[in-house]
Amino acid sequence: MTVPVTPPGGAARGDLALAPRPRADASAADFDAFYQAHYPGTVAAVYALTGDRAEAHDLAQEAYCRAWQRWGELSRYDNPAAWAYRVATNLARSRWRHLRVAAAHLVRQRPDDTAPPDPEHVALVAALRELPADQRQAIVLHHLVDLPVGDVAREMGVPTGTVKSWLSRGRAELAVLLADPQAGRRAPAPEVRRRGEQQRRVRRGALAGAVTAVVAVLALLGLDLFGPRGHQPVPPAESPSPSVTATPSPSGPAVPGPSLPPLGRPVGDDPIGRVDWGSATIGGVPAQQGCASGRLAFRNSGEGYVSGTAYPRTGISPDTVVYGDLTGDGRAEAVLYAYCKKDAEDSLDAEGQLLAVTRDSGGALRALGWVGIRGALFPGFWIAGGVVNVEMHPWHRGPEGHRPGMAYGYRWTGSTFAAADVSAAYPPAFPSGPGRVLDLTPVADRVHCGGLPAPTGPVRPAFDADGIAGGGDRTWTIVRGAPSNGPHLVLLDPAGRPYLLLQISCAPGGTGGAAPGDNLVVFDAAADGWRALATVPIADGEGIGSWRMEPDGRLTVSAAAEVTYTWTGLAFAR
């Protein structure tokens, strides 16, 4: 059945008034008033398309997060609510396309003799739409798809005890939710702005944790629907054999680790290190679809540092730049995050990439070329040994088989950037095996595990291909999160090499169903994988939402509250 809908602000879909108009101050207060006034109408319009109130709230909130990212421009539109409406409805249609594929996949996996749900079952599923996403997913997979609890845990990437807890809480909340069928979950306006800022940082090369609900659902179901496109980096070797050198560990004896080249930075007084990238002019920017190319002068437009007012535009992130010699001439090049915007309504999804820049003989800036897979996320990158190293998360496009701990290398050939194998230096965190061991022994007494005492002896869990290690009295899970969760390879010490940062959940084994403990652990490279150095001091029982690296090298973690930590070389301090 087709349901007619009217966009917020009263404009018909074919007459969205998006022309800029003069407006005074694009302030947070203006946005908050706009959000409060138009959010209910956007939810109603999306609900008419999806028939799912919880998803309508998720998609509307994502649309307003994107609206805040470009509020300086949107606030001058005649009808900015129409822009938010269009983004939300486009997200809804995109989700339905993806979920149709997911549903077909799940139907193929169901046993032929599975009985159809009875009417009471159908009524229960309808009520589940109002539950939080994790509870809803767990109950749907268990009750509607008929997956055992253990399989649900594997699909969602969490311990079995966590799934049992979600199932229990979800059932208990159903009666309350059914008593108020109009109940919704509107996020406060400041939270929407905060999430929008986090997404802006992610898309422009810094680090953040906000993510759209549809990608999270598909990631938990294990589907790679976006598919890799473009030039693929060299995959990691199955059994890397790193060269060995001595690396001291503050928590134990010296641990041999792989020998890594020093990180790149401007050499001496190299002029490229003094460039003001926010007002730079770069020549020879290679052509790409939807991008400005050629000689581009970047200026701050209020919506970022872009190449001009006409479309298509190319933008850059001047606060995230790394340096090193990429051409072998002894002079430094720069690599910075760039993105393309083909028109005023472009959300910037799938439009990010890295741009390498050099100086010609006359001192003018000139682009060498694009680096990485356009449409991936780039939460971290650095130059070492003449190679651009990239932590590259699959998003709309990206590398196949990505796992935390992995980096991808690109080397300048004289005409282009070609993939270079750096897997020996950056092995994936799982599955465990030769060169892929996570040693938690140094921090075993600081790891939260659902009330269990600290384990004794070596703690080196054998993680499977899903990042889960069972056996004994506890279950360990590497929480992968969504693609835009940020970074796993972190430059806590700008003068050193990246460390590995992982969110690790630990729950009591067996059938007790106790809530797991969340931990954020930093590891250093070792000969056989990674060895824990420290944990971020998060209280037992606090869930970890996201983390990001600040431009000054500090780590900000969102748990019960948002706290910023400084790395001392041995531990994290507030």
C-alpha positions as CSV (number, residue, x, y, z in Angstrom):
1,M,0.0,0.0,0.0
2,T,1.3,3.4,-0.9
3,V,0.9,6.0,1.8
4,P,0.9,9.7,0.7
5,V,3.2,11.8,2.7
6,T,3.9,15.5,2.9
7,P,7.3,16.8,3.9
8,P,7.8,18.9,7.0
9,G,7.2,22.6,6.1
10,G,4.4,21.7,3.7
11,A,6.5,21.4,0.5
12,A,5.5,18.7,-2.0
13,R,8.3,16.3,-2.9
14,G,8.7,17.6,-6.3
15,D,8.9,21.2,-5.1
16,L,11.5,21.1,-2.4
17,A,12.6,24.7,-1.9
18,L,16.3,24.4,-1.3
19,A,17.6,27.8,-2.6
20,P,19.7,29.7,-0.1
21,R,18.3,32.8,1.4
22,P,19.9,35.4,3.7
23,R,19.9,34.4,7.4
24,A,21.7,36.0,10.3
25,D,23.3,33.6,12.7
26,A,23.7,29.8,12.1
27,S,24.0,29.2,15.8
28,A,23.4,26.1,17.9
29,A,20.3,27.7,19.4
30,D,18.8,28.2,15.8
31,F,19.5,24.5,15.1
32,D,17.9,23.4,18.3
33,A,14.7,25.3,17.6
34,F,14.6,24.0,14.1
35,Y,15.1,20.4,15.3
36,Q,12.4,20.7,18.0
37,A,9.9,22.2,15.5
38,H,10.4,19.8,12.6
39,Y,11.6,16.5,14.0
40,P,8.1,15.2,14.8
41,G,7.0,15.8,11.2
42,T,10.1,14.1,9.8
43,V,9.4,11.1,12.0
44,A,5.8,10.9,10.8
45,A,6.8,11.1,7.2
46,V,9.4,8.4,7.5
47,Y,7.1,6.2,9.6
48,A,4.6,6.4,6.7
49,L,7.2,4.9,4.4
50,T,8.6,2.3,6.8
51,G,5.7,1.3,9.1
52,D,8.3,1.0,11.8
53,R,8.3,3.7,14.5
54,A,11.7,2.8,16.0
55,E,13.4,2.9,12.6
56,A,11.6,6.2,11.8
57,H,13.2,7.8,14.9
58,D,16.7,6.3,14.0
59,L,16.5,7.6,10.4
60,A,15.2,11.0,11.3
61,Q,17.9,11.5,13.9
62,E,20.5,10.5,11.4
63,A,19.1,13.1,9.0
64,Y,19.3,15.8,11.6
65,C,22.8,14.8,12.5
66,R,23.8,15.4,8.9
67,A,21.8,18.7,8.9
68,W,23.9,20.0,11.8
69,Q,27.1,19.1,9.9
70,R,26.1,21.7,7.2
71,W,23.9,23.9,9.3
72,G,25.8,27.1,8.2
73,E,24.6,26.5,4.7
74,L,21.2,24.9,5.4
75,S,20.2,27.7,7.7
76,R,20.1,30.0,4.6
77,Y,17.7,27.7,2.7
78,D,14.0,28.8,2.4
79,N,12.9,25.4,3.7
80,P,15.7,23.5,5.5
81,A,13.2,21.0,6.9
82,A,12.6,19.8,3.3
83,W,16.3,18.9,3.0
84,A,16.2,16.9,6.3
85,Y,13.0,15.2,5.0
86,R,14.7,14.3,1.7
87,V,17.7,12.8,3.5
88,A,15.6,10.8,5.9
89,T,13.4,9.4,3.2
90,N,16.4,8.5,1.0
91,L,17.8,6.7,4.0
92,A,14.6,4.8,4.5
93,R,14.5,3.7,0.9
94,S,18.1,2.6,1.1
95,R,17.5,0.6,4.2
96,W,14.6,-1.2,2.6
97,R,16.8,-2.2,-0.3
98,H,19.4,-3.5,2.1
99,L,17.0,-5.3,4.4
100,R,15.4,-7.1,1.4
101,V,18.8,-8.6,0.7
102,A,19.3,-9.4,4.3
103,A,15.9,-11.0,4.6
104,A,16.6,-13.2,1.5
105,H,19.9,-14.3,3.1
106,L,18.2,-15.2,6.4
107,V,15.4,-17.1,4.6
108,R,18.0,-19.2,2.8
109,Q,19.6,-20.0,6.2
110,R,16.3,-21.2,7.8
111,P,15.7,-24.9,8.2
112,D,13.0,-26.2,5.8
113,D,10.9,-27.5,8.6
114,T,10.7,-24.3,10.7
115,A,7.1,-23.6,11.6
116,P,5.7,-20.2,10.7
117,P,5.0,-17.8,13.6
118,D,1.5,-18.0,15.1
119,P,-0.7,-14.9,15.5
120,E,0.6,-14.2,19.0
121,H,4.1,-14.4,17.7
122,V,3.3,-11.9,15.0
123,A,1.8,-9.5,17.6
124,L,4.9,-9.8,19.7
125,V,7.2,-8.9,16.7
126,A,5.1,-5.8,16.0
127,A,5.5,-4.7,19.6
128,L,9.3,-5.3,19.4
129,R,9.6,-2.4,17.0
130,E,9.6,0.0,20.0
131,L,12.5,-1.7,21.8
132,P,16.1,-0.4,21.7
133,A,18.0,-1.7,18.7
134,D,20.1,-4.3,20.5
135,Q,17.1,-5.8,22.4
136,R,15.0,-5.7,19.2
137,Q,17.7,-7.4,17.1
138,A,18.3,-10.1,19.7
139,I,14.6,-11.0,20.1
140,V,13.9,-10.9,16.4
141,L,16.8,-13.2,15.6
142,H,15.9,-15.6,18.4
143,H,12.1,-15.6,18.2
144,L,11.3,-14.8,14.6
145,V,14.3,-16.2,12.8
146,D,14.5,-19.1,15.2
147,L,18.3,-18.9,15.8
148,P,19.6,-20.4,19.0
149,V,20.9,-18.0,21.6
150,G,24.5,-19.0,20.8
151,D,24.0,-18.3,17.1
152,V,22.4,-14.9,17.9
153,A,25.5,-14.1,20.0
154,R,27.7,-15.0,17.1
155,E,25.7,-13.0,14.6
156,M,25.7,-9.9,16.9
157,G,29.3,-10.3,18.0
158,V,28.6,-10.3,21.7
159,P,28.8,-12.9,24.5
160,T,25.9,-15.3,25.0
161,G,25.3,-13.8,28.4
162,T,24.8,-10.4,26.8
163,V,22.2,-11.8,24.5
164,K,20.3,-13.5,27.4
165,S,20.3,-10.2,29.2
166,W,18.9,-8.4,26.2
167,L,16.2,-11.0,25.8
168,S,15.2,-10.8,29.4
169,R,15.1,-7.0,29.5
170,G,13.3,-6.8,26.2
171,R,10.5,-9.1,27.3
172,A,10.2,-7.2,30.5
173,E,9.8,-3.9,28.6
174,L,7.2,-5.1,26.1
175,A,4.3,-4.5,28.4
176,V,5.3,-0.9,29.1
177,L,5.9,-0.2,25.5
178,L,2.6,-1.7,24.4
179,A,0.8,0.5,27.0
180,D,1.9,3.6,25.1
181,P,1.9,2.8,21.3
182,Q,2.9,6.4,20.5
183,A,6.1,6.3,22.6
184,G,9.1,7.5,20.7
185,R,12.8,8.0,21.4
186,R,13.7,11.6,20.4
187,A,17.3,12.4,21.2
188,P,17.9,15.8,22.8
189,A,19.0,18.4,20.3
190,P,22.5,18.8,21.9
191,E,23.0,15.0,21.5
192,V,22.1,15.3,17.8
193,R,24.6,18.1,17.3
194,R,27.3,16.1,19.2
195,R,26.7,13.1,16.9
196,G,26.8,15.3,13.9
197,E,30.2,16.7,14.9
198,Q,31.4,13.2,15.5
199,Q,30.3,12.1,12.0
200,R,32.0,15.2,10.5
201,R,35.3,14.2,12.2
202,V,35.0,10.6,11.0
203,R,34.3,11.6,7.4
204,R,37.1,14.2,7.4
205,G,39.8,11.9,8.8
206,A,39.6,12.5,12.6
207,L,38.0,9.9,14.8
208,A,34.5,9.4,16.1
209,G,31.9,6.9,17.0
210,A,28.6,7.9,15.6
211,V,27.0,5.5,13.0
212,T,23.8,5.1,11.2
213,A,21.5,2.3,12.4
214,V,21.3,0.5,9.0
215,V,25.0,-0.2,8.7
216,A,25.2,-1.5,12.3
217,V,22.3,-3.9,11.6
218,L,23.9,-5.2,8.4
219,A,27.4,-5.5,10.0
220,L,25.9,-7.5,12.9
221,L,24.2,-9.8,10.4
222,G,27.6,-10.4,8.7
223,L,26.6,-9.1,5.3
224,D,29.0,-7.2,3.0
225,L,26.3,-5.5,0.9
226,F,28.3,-2.5,-0.1
227,G,31.0,-4.6,-1.7
228,P,34.6,-3.5,-2.5
229,R,35.1,-1.4,-5.5
230,G,38.1,0.1,-7.0
231,H,41.7,-0.9,-6.4
232,Q,42.1,-3.3,-3.5
233,P,45.1,-3.0,-1.1
234,V,47.3,-6.0,-0.5
235,P,45.6,-8.3,2.0
236,P,47.4,-9.4,5.1
237,A,49.5,-12.5,5.0
238,E,48.1,-15.5,6.9
239,S,51.3,-16.0,8.8
240,P,53.3,-12.9,8.9
241,S,57.0,-13.2,9.8
242,P,58.1,-9.9,11.2
243,S,61.7,-9.1,11.8
244,V,62.5,-8.9,15.5
245,T,63.9,-6.3,17.7
246,A,63.8,-5.6,21.5
247,T,60.8,-3.7,22.7
248,P,60.6,-3.0,26.5
249,S,57.2,-3.6,28.2
250,P,56.3,-1.8,31.4
251,S,54.2,-4.7,32.5
252,G,56.8,-7.5,32.2
253,P,60.1,-8.6,30.7
254,A,61.4,-7.3,27.4
255,V,59.2,-8.5,24.5
256,P,60.6,-8.8,21.0
257,G,58.5,-6.8,18.5
258,P,58.5,-6.2,14.8
259,S,61.0,-3.6,13.5
260,L,59.0,-0.7,12.1
261,P,60.3,2.3,10.1
262,P,60.1,5.7,11.8
263,L,56.9,7.7,11.2
264,G,57.3,10.5,8.7
265,R,57.2,14.2,9.5
266,P,58.7,17.3,7.9
267,V,62.5,17.0,7.7
268,G,64.3,19.8,9.4
269,D,62.9,23.1,8.2
270,D,61.1,21.7,5.2
271,P,58.8,24.5,3.9
272,I,55.8,22.1,3.4
273,G,55.6,21.8,7.2
274,R,54.7,25.6,7.3
275,V,51.9,25.5,4.8
276,D,48.6,26.9,5.9
277,W,46.4,24.2,4.4
278,G,43.2,26.1,5.1
279,S,44.2,28.8,2.6
280,A,46.4,26.6,0.3
281,T,46.4,26.5,-3.5
282,I,47.1,23.0,-4.9
283,G,47.7,22.4,-8.6
284,G,47.2,19.3,-10.6
285,V,44.4,17.7,-8.5
286,P,43.5,14.6,-10.5
287,A,40.0,14.4,-11.9
288,Q,37.4,12.2,-10.2
289,Q,33.7,11.9,-10.7
290,G,31.9,14.5,-8.6
291,C,35.1,16.3,-7.7
292,A,36.6,19.6,-8.6
293,S,40.1,19.1,-10.2
294,G,43.0,21.0,-11.6
295,R,44.3,24.0,-9.7
296,L,42.2,24.5,-6.6
297,A,42.3,27.4,-4.1
298,F,40.9,26.3,-0.7
299,R,39.2,28.7,1.6
300,N,37.0,28.4,4.8
301,S,33.4,28.6,3.6
302,G,31.9,28.1,7.0
303,E,31.1,24.5,6.0
304,G,34.7,23.4,5.8
305,Y,37.7,24.2,3.6
306,V,36.5,23.9,0.1
307,S,37.7,24.8,-3.4
308,G,35.0,27.4,-4.2
309,T,31.3,28.1,-4.3
310,A,30.5,26.2,-7.5
311,Y,29.7,22.5,-7.7
312,P,31.3,20.1,-7.9
313,R,33.6,21.0,-5.0
314,T,36.6,19.4,-3.4
315,G,37.2,19.9,0.3
316,I,40.1,19.2,2.6
317,S,40.7,18.7,6.4
318,P,43.6,21.0,7.3
319,D,43.8,19.8,10.9
320,T,44.7,16.2,9.9
321,V,47.9,16.2,7.9
322,V,50.9,13.8,8.0
323,Y,54.3,14.3,6.4
324,G,57.1,12.1,5.0
325,D,59.3,11.5,2.0
326,L,57.1,9.6,-0.5
327,T,59.1,10.3,-3.7
328,G,62.7,9.5,-2.5
329,D,64.1,12.9,-3.1
330,G,64.8,13.7,0.5
331,R,62.0,16.3,0.8
332,A,58.7,15.8,2.6
333,E,55.3,15.3,1.1
334,A,52.0,15.8,2.8
335,V,48.9,13.6,3.0
336,L,45.6,14.9,4.1
337,Y,42.0,13.9,4.1
338,A,39.9,15.2,1.2
339,Y,36.3,14.8,0.1
340,C,34.1,15.7,-2.9
341,K,30.7,17.3,-3.0
342,K,28.9,17.1,-6.3
343,D,25.9,19.3,-5.4
344,A,24.2,21.1,-2.5
345,E,22.3,18.0,-1.4
346,D,25.3,15.7,-1.3
347,S,25.5,14.1,2.1
348,L,29.3,13.4,1.6
349,D,28.7,9.6,2.2
350,A,31.1,7.6,0.0
351,E,33.0,10.7,-1.1
352,G,36.2,10.6,1.1
353,Q,39.7,9.8,0.2
354,L,43.3,10.8,0.9
355,L,45.2,13.3,-1.2
356,A,49.0,13.3,-1.4
357,V,50.7,16.7,-2.1
358,T,54.3,17.6,-3.0
359,R,56.2,20.8,-3.8
360,D,57.5,21.4,-7.3
361,S,61.0,22.9,-8.0
362,G,59.5,26.4,-7.8
363,G,57.9,25.8,-4.4
364,A,54.3,25.5,-5.6
365,L,52.1,22.8,-4.2
366,R,51.1,20.1,-6.6
367,A,49.0,17.0,-6.0
368,L,50.7,13.7,-6.5
369,G,47.5,11.6,-6.5
370,W,44.7,10.0,-4.6
371,V,45.4,7.4,-2.0
372,G,43.1,4.6,-0.7
373,I,39.7,3.5,-1.7
374,R,37.2,6.2,-2.2
375,G,34.1,5.7,-0.1
376,A,35.9,4.0,2.8
377,L,36.5,5.6,6.2
378,F,40.0,6.8,7.2
379,P,40.2,7.1,11.0
380,G,44.0,7.1,10.9
381,F,46.9,7.4,8.5
382,W,50.6,8.0,8.7
383,I,53.8,7.8,6.6
384,A,56.6,5.3,7.4
385,G,59.4,4.1,5.3
386,G,58.2,6.0,2.2
387,V,54.8,4.3,2.4
388,V,51.4,5.8,3.3
389,N,49.9,3.5,6.0
390,V,46.1,3.7,6.3
391,E,43.7,2.4,8.8
392,M,40.8,2.0,6.3
393,H,37.4,0.9,7.5
394,P,34.9,-0.4,4.9
395,W,31.9,1.9,4.5
396,H,30.2,2.3,1.1
397,R,33.3,0.8,-0.3
398,G,36.5,-0.5,1.2
399,P,38.9,-3.3,1.6
400,E,37.8,-6.9,1.9
401,G,38.3,-8.9,5.1
402,H,39.1,-5.9,7.3
403,R,39.7,-6.6,11.0
404,P,41.0,-4.4,13.8
405,G,44.7,-4.1,13.9
406,M,45.1,-4.1,10.1
407,A,46.6,-1.3,8.1
408,Y,47.0,-0.9,4.3
409,G,50.0,0.4,2.5
410,Y,50.4,2.6,-0.6
411,R,53.7,3.4,-2.3
412,W,54.4,6.1,-4.9
413,T,55.6,4.5,-8.2
414,G,56.4,7.7,-10.0
415,S,52.9,7.9,-11.6
416,T,50.4,6.5,-9.1
417,F,50.1,5.0,-5.7
418,A,50.2,1.2,-5.7
419,A,49.3,-1.2,-2.9
420,A,52.2,-2.2,-0.6
421,D,52.1,-5.1,1.9
422,V,52.5,-3.8,5.5
423,S,50.7,-6.8,7.1
424,A,53.8,-8.0,8.9
425,A,53.9,-4.8,11.0
426,Y,50.1,-4.6,11.6
427,P,48.6,-8.1,12.0
428,P,44.9,-8.4,12.5
429,A,43.7,-8.9,16.1
430,F,41.9,-12.1,15.3
431,P,41.6,-15.0,14.6
432,S,44.4,-16.1,16.9
433,G,47.2,-18.0,15.3
434,P,50.9,-17.6,14.4
435,G,51.7,-13.9,14.6
436,R,48.2,-13.1,15.8
437,V,48.2,-13.5,19.6
438,L,46.6,-11.0,22.0
439,D,48.4,-11.3,25.3
440,L,46.3,-9.8,28.1
441,T,48.5,-11.1,30.9
442,P,50.0,-7.7,31.9
443,V,46.5,-6.1,32.5
444,A,44.6,-9.2,33.7
445,D,44.1,-7.7,37.2
446,R,42.5,-4.6,35.7
447,V,40.0,-6.2,33.3
448,H,36.3,-6.1,34.2
449,C,34.6,-9.5,33.7
450,G,31.1,-9.4,35.1
451,G,32.2,-9.7,38.7
452,L,34.7,-12.5,38.2
453,P,38.1,-12.2,40.0
454,A,41.2,-11.6,38.0
455,P,42.5,-14.7,36.3
456,T,45.8,-16.3,37.3
457,G,48.6,-17.3,35.0
458,P,49.0,-16.3,31.3
459,V,45.9,-14.8,29.7
460,R,46.1,-15.3,26.0
461,P,42.6,-16.0,24.7
462,A,42.3,-18.0,21.5
463,F,39.9,-15.8,19.4
464,D,38.0,-17.3,16.5
465,A,37.2,-15.7,13.2
466,D,34.4,-13.7,14.8
467,G,36.6,-12.3,17.6
468,I,35.2,-14.6,20.3
469,A,37.2,-16.7,22.7
470,G,35.3,-19.1,25.0
471,G,36.3,-21.9,27.3
472,G,37.0,-21.9,31.0
473,D,35.0,-19.6,33.3
474,R,34.7,-16.6,31.0
475,T,34.1,-15.6,27.4
476,W,36.1,-12.8,25.7
477,T,34.7,-10.8,22.8
478,I,36.5,-8.2,20.7
479,V,33.8,-5.6,20.0
480,R,34.1,-4.6,16.4
481,G,31.4,-2.0,16.5
482,A,30.3,-0.2,13.3
483,P,32.6,1.0,10.5
484,S,32.7,4.5,11.8
485,N,33.8,3.5,15.3
486,G,37.1,4.9,15.7
487,P,40.4,4.2,15.6
488,H,42.1,0.9,16.4
489,L,45.6,2.0,15.4
490,V,46.2,5.1,17.5
491,L,49.2,7.5,17.6
492,L,49.3,8.1,21.3
493,D,52.9,9.1,21.0
494,P,53.5,11.2,17.9
495,A,57.2,10.3,18.0
496,G,56.5,6.6,18.1
497,R,54.6,3.9,16.2
498,P,50.9,3.3,16.4
499,Y,49.5,1.3,19.3
500,L,46.5,-1.1,19.0
501,L,43.4,0.0,20.9
502,L,40.6,-2.6,21.3
503,Q,37.3,-2.7,23.1
504,I,37.1,-6.1,24.7
505,S,34.1,-7.5,26.5
506,C,34.5,-10.2,29.2
507,A,31.5,-12.2,30.6
508,P,31.2,-15.1,33.0
509,G,30.9,-18.4,31.1
510,G,28.1,-20.9,31.5
511,T,24.4,-20.0,31.8
512,G,24.4,-17.4,34.5
513,G,23.7,-14.5,32.1
514,A,25.6,-11.9,34.1
515,A,26.2,-8.6,32.4
516,P,29.7,-8.5,30.7
517,G,32.4,-6.0,31.6
518,D,33.5,-3.5,29.0
519,N,37.3,-2.8,28.7
520,L,39.3,-0.5,26.4
521,V,42.9,-2.0,26.2
522,V,46.0,-0.6,24.5
523,F,48.5,-3.1,23.0
524,D,52.0,-2.7,21.7
525,A,53.4,-4.9,18.9
526,A,55.2,-8.1,19.9
527,A,56.9,-10.8,17.9
528,D,53.8,-13.1,18.0
529,G,51.1,-10.4,17.7
530,W,50.2,-7.8,20.3
531,R,50.9,-7.5,24.1
532,A,48.7,-5.4,26.4
533,L,50.3,-2.3,28.0
534,A,47.4,-0.6,29.9
535,T,43.6,-0.2,30.2
536,V,41.7,3.0,30.0
537,P,40.4,3.5,33.6
538,I,36.7,3.0,33.0
539,A,34.6,2.0,36.0
540,D,33.2,-1.5,36.2
541,G,29.7,-1.6,34.8
542,E,30.1,1.3,32.4
543,G,29.4,0.6,28.8
544,I,31.8,2.1,26.2
545,G,30.0,4.0,23.5
546,S,32.8,5.4,21.3
547,W,36.2,6.9,21.4
548,R,38.2,9.4,19.3
549,M,41.7,10.9,19.0
550,E,42.0,14.6,19.6
551,P,44.3,16.7,17.3
552,D,46.7,17.1,20.3
553,G,47.1,13.3,20.7
554,R,44.8,12.8,23.7
555,L,42.1,10.1,23.8
556,T,38.4,10.9,24.4
557,V,36.2,8.1,25.5
558,S,32.4,8.2,25.7
559,A,31.1,5.9,28.5
560,A,28.9,7.0,31.4
561,A,30.4,10.4,30.6
562,E,32.8,11.8,28.1
563,V,36.3,11.8,29.5
564,T,39.6,12.9,27.8
565,Y,42.8,11.0,28.8
566,T,46.5,11.7,28.3
567,W,48.9,8.8,27.5
568,T,51.9,9.0,29.8
569,G,53.8,6.2,28.0
570,L,52.8,3.7,30.7
571,A,49.2,4.5,31.5
572,F,46.2,6.8,30.8
573,A,45.7,9.9,33.1
574,R,42.9,12.4,33.2
